[in-house]
Amino acid sequence: MSREALFRDDDILPPPPEGAVPVLHNREYRIESYRLRSGLLLIQGALRDQKPPGLFITGDPEPLTIHHMTLAIEVAMPSMVIEAVQTHFPSHPQAGCPSIIDHYDNLVGLSIARGFTHKVRELFGGPRGCSHTTALLQAMAPVAMQSFRGMRVIEAQENGSADPFKDSGGADSWQRLVNTCHIWAEDGQKVELLRKGVFDPRGMPLTMINRLEELARDDTSDL
């Protein structure tokens, strides 16, 4: 199935307020994850900065790409350790920009789990890296966590096993989310309830619950 058939491609930005024209700059992030084989996740990311036609070069009918950086990282599951990295700069503003590409090979061996953002700033922040590539990398890290459940579900299906999250109810999987955001604060209401054993055995996000209601499906046994 093509990428176009898998995901929505409509505009996710709100409309600009009246009088806020013309558009001055467009920055786009695009990140996708794939299962390469059992226990190995591939995350591909791209960042592109564009200026509208004619803004910098008078009379130019085409948009001008200022930055275009791509990263591909292979992540072992469940250790979340990076095993391979590929970095490319299809478009860059200075001739010396690509000289930093090999520095991103230092990602190999790092865990993409907790503490990763701090380590990325330490290794690639400021003059130690490309600010745009580092921003892309920080946007890619959460995708590994978002892909964790999908990897386990697919591998369970291939092995003819039951969904590991469905059977266990995700009884302890929530612990890796503690302090990742305000909802999961260690002293917050949600974590307090989970520590008391109060949790939705389906473990579904609100978006899934709402979608099931739209589909008029009450039975979640075949999710």
Buried (B, 14 or more C-beta within 10 A) or exposed (E): EEEEEEEEEEEEEEEEEEEEEEEEEBEEEEBBBEBEEEEBBBBBBBBBBBBBBBBEEEEEEEBBBBBBBBBBBBBBBEEBBBBBBBBEBEBBEEEEBEEBBEBBEBBEEBBBBEEBEEBBBEBBEEEEBBEBBBBBBBBBBBBBBEBBBEBBBEBBEEEEEEEBBBEEEBBEBBEBBBEEEEEBBEEBEBBEEBEEEEBEEBBBEEEEEEEBEEEEEEEEEEE
